[in-house]
C-alpha cells in the first residue's frame, strides 16, 4: 500500500503531522509527546522546604513541563520531626520507601480535637487531603525515613504553620496561610 507524502505541520480533522510523519492530536504540544527520564542525580533541591525534612523535586512543571502533577522525595533524618505545614489545595499521595515515618494531624471530627498519629512502614501509602495541617516525624534514632510524594499540582505548594491547627488555614487563597491567632 503506497504512503502519500504529507508535509510536517499539515493539519486535518484535529490532527497534526509530526516531522517524522506521525499524526498527533493538534492539542498535544511537541514537549508533551515524549517520556522524560529523571535519574536520581537529576533530583532538584530548590523547592519549598519545611524545617526538619528535605524535599527533592523530580517531576514538576519546572523539571519536565508537567501540567497537573508534582512528584519527588522527602527525607526525614533519624530522631526528627518536621515543622507543621499544609499543601494548599493540592492532594498529596505518599509512598513509604524506607524507615518508619509517623504522620501527625489534628482530628477535629470528634467532640474534642485530638492529635492523631499514623505509624507507617515501607510499602505503606498515606493520603493527605488539601489544606490538612500535618507534620512528619521519624522517631527512629538510627534510620532516615524516605518517602515518595505525588501531588495534584505542578509545583510543590508548602505552607509552613506555627501550630498543628486549622486556625492558620485559609482555603480561599490556595497555597497561603490565613490568620495566625492561636
Residue pairs with C-beta under 8 A, 6 or more apart in sequence:
6 17
6 21
7 17
8 17
8 18
8 19
8 21
9 16
9 17
10 16
10 17
11 17
11 26
12 23
14 25
14 26
14 27
15 23
15 24
15 25
15 26
16 23
16 24
16 25
16 26
17 23
17 24
18 24
18 30
18 33
24 33
31 65
32 65
32 67
36 59
36 63
36 64
36 65
38 58
38 59
38 63
38 64
42 58
42 63
43 56
43 57
43 58
43 72
43 73
44 56
44 57
44 58
44 62
44 63
45 54
45 55
45 56
45 57
46 57
47 55
47 56
47 57
47 60
47 72
47 156
47 158
48 55
48 156
48 157
48 158
49 55
49 158
50 82
50 83
50 85
50 158
50 160
51 82
51 83
51 160
52 76
52 77
52 80
52 81
52 82
52 83
52 135
52 136
53 74
53 75
53 76
53 80
53 82
53 136
54 74
54 75
55 72
55 73
55 74
55 149
55 156
55 158
56 72
56 73
56 74
56 75
57 63
57 70
57 72
57 156
58 71
58 72
58 73
59 66
59 69
59 70
59 71
59 72
60 66
60 69
60 70
60 71
60 72
60 154
60 155
60 156
61 67
61 70
61 154
61 155
62 155
66 154
67 154
68 152
68 153
68 154
69 150
69 151
69 152
69 153
69 154
70 90
70 149
70 150
70 151
70 153
70 154
70 155
70 156
71 148
71 149
71 150
71 151
72 148
72 149
72 156
73 97
73 146
73 147
73 148
73 149
74 94
74 136
74 146
74 147
74 149
75 144
75 145
75 146
76 82
76 99
76 101
76 136
76 137
76 138
76 144
76 145
76 146
76 147
77 138
77 144
78 138
78 140
78 141
78 142
78 143
78 144
79 138
79 139
79 140
79 141
80 137
80 138
81 135
81 136
81 137
81 138
82 135
82 136
82 137
83 135
83 160
83 161
84 133
84 134
84 135
84 160
84 161
84 162
84 163
84 164
84 165
85 133
85 134
85 135
85 158
85 159
85 160
85 161
86 130
86 131
86 132
86 133
86 134
86 159
86 161
86 169
87 128
87 130
87 131
87 151
87 156
87 157
87 158
87 159
88 130
88 131
88 153
88 157
88 159
88 174
88 175
88 176
89 130
89 131
89 153
89 157
89 171
89 174
89 175
90 130
90 151
90 152
90 153
90 157
91 127
91 128
91 129
91 130
91 151
91 152
92 127
92 128
92 149
92 150
92 151
92 152
93 125
93 126
93 127
93 128
93 149
93 150
93 151
94 103
94 125
94 126
94 127
94 128
94 147
94 148
94 149
95 124
95 125
95 147
95 148
95 149
96 120
96 121
96 122
96 123
96 124
96 125
96 126
96 145
96 146
96 147
97 122
97 146
97 147
97 148
98 122
98 143
98 144
98 145
98 146
99 122
99 138
99 140
99 143
99 144
99 145
99 146
100 119
100 120
100 121
100 138
100 139
100 140
100 143
100 145
101 120
101 136
101 137
101 138
101 145
101 147
102 117
102 118
102 119
102 120
102 136
102 137
102 138
102 139
103 117
103 118
103 120
103 126
103 128
103 134
103 135
103 136
103 137
104 115
104 116
104 117
104 118
104 134
104 135
104 136
104 137
104 164
105 115
105 116
105 118
105 128
105 132
105 133
105 134
105 164
106 113
106 114
106 115
106 116
106 133
106 164
106 165
106 166
107 113
107 114
107 115
107 116
108 166
115 164
117 137
118 126
120 126
128 134
130 171
131 169
131 171
133 161
133 163
133 164
133 165
133 166
133 168
133 169
134 164
135 164
136 145
136 147
138 144
138 145
151 157
157 174
157 175
159 169
159 175
159 176
159 177
160 177
161 168
161 169
161 177
162 168
162 180
162 182
163 182
165 182
167 178
167 179
167 180
167 181
167 182
168 177
168 178
168 179
168 180
168 182
169 177
169 178
170 176
170 177
170 178
170 179
